[in-house]
Amino acid sequence: MSAGILTRLPLLAKWSGRMIQIKTPHEIELMRGAGLVVARAISAVRAAVRPGVTTGELDAIAEDTIRSAGAIPSFLGYHGFTGSICASINDEVVHGIPDPQRVLAEGDNISIDCGAILEGWHGDSAVTVTVGPPSAEDAALIEVTERSMWAGLARAVAGGRLTDISAAVESVVVAEAHPYGIVDHYGGHGIGTEMHQDPHVLNYGRPGRGPRLVPGLALAIEPMVTVGDPATAELEDGWTVVTKDGSRAAHFEHTVAITPEGPWVLTAEDGGVAGLAPFGITPRT
């Protein structure tokens, strides 16, 4: 789920008047537990995606998986949100509300965004999948969005700057022959004892700017890419963000911790081994 606000923090670093939560190694281990719950919930929901299933049914699967692990769905009740996942279809970029009456059809793209709280710590992740075989256009959109996320995650290394991540995401998208759009304003965020914390992580920008990346900082990296114009609007439900021109969008997200050894992708079952391998990075598992 895209960025929100920062509240109570245990250990803080100050940057540009803002306080950023820095976790101890033990707290990062606790976040890994929450991240694995999210990974398993998304896996269960993804396996259930098919023509005829409703987004309400997918939401119930996520909630059951999360609660069965002794965790709490972090989206449910958040500022009044009524689901345990965000289910955003086709031209819906993020924050789609699950609905027992909304049925998936062959060829739909659905972004499944999910969060969980375990022992007071949050995990947050998202994937976009196609219902049935994807068209060539949808497959390309989903592939470039996911690859841009991994490029950003690969730059979550101690000693760098926040916008190194932003620039890495953007570089993948703009390198494509198709003129994909990167959604403005919405982006990733710090995460820890709250789902949304400072700093906000845009998916574009010049490298070498923003706060220094240090061990103990945890971030949710989440590119949102469109086939057409990236301009968006919010629907009257107060949540669902759609493309203004009706073009399709894709959305991916992982929670990553910066460690002395490199990025540790807390919401990936393998810690990010497969996704970071093309960048020559071997993370913790």
HELIX and SHEET records of a PDB file:
HELIX    1   1 PRO A   25  ALA A   48  1                                  24    
HELIX    2   2 THR A   55  SER A   68  1                                  14    
HELIX    3   3 TYR A   78  GLY A   80  5                                   3    
HELIX    4   4 ALA A  136  ALA A  154  1                                  19    
HELIX    5   5 LEU A  162  VAL A  174  1                                  13    
HELIX    6   6 VAL A  273  LEU A  276  1                                   4    
HELIX    7   7 ALA A  277  PHE A  279  5                                   3    
SHEET    1   A 2 LEU A  12  TRP A  15  0                                        
SHEET    2   A 2 ARG A  18  GLN A  21 -1                                        
SHEET    1   B 3 ILE A  72  PRO A  73  0                                        
SHEET    2   B 3 ASN A 109  LEU A 118 -1                                        
SHEET    3   B 3 ILE A  85  ILE A  89 -1                                        
SHEET    1   C 3 ILE A  72  PRO A  73  0                                        
SHEET    2   C 3 ASN A 109  LEU A 118 -1                                        
SHEET    3   C 3 TRP A 121  THR A 130 -1                                        
SHEET    1   D 3 GLU A  92  VAL A  94  0                                        
SHEET    2   D 3 VAL A 241  THR A 243 -1                                        
SHEET    3   D 3 THR A 232  GLU A 234 -1                                        
SHEET    1   E 3 GLY A 181  ILE A 182  0                                        
SHEET    2   E 3 MET A 224  THR A 226 -1                                        
SHEET    3   E 3 ALA A 249  HIS A 251 -1                                        
SHEET    1   F 5 GLN A 197  VAL A 201  0                                        
SHEET    2   F 5 GLY A 188  GLY A 190 -1                                        
SHEET    3   F 5 ALA A 218  ILE A 221 -1                                        
SHEET    4   F 5 HIS A 254  THR A 259 -1                                        
SHEET    5   F 5 GLY A 262  VAL A 265 -1                                        
END                                                                             
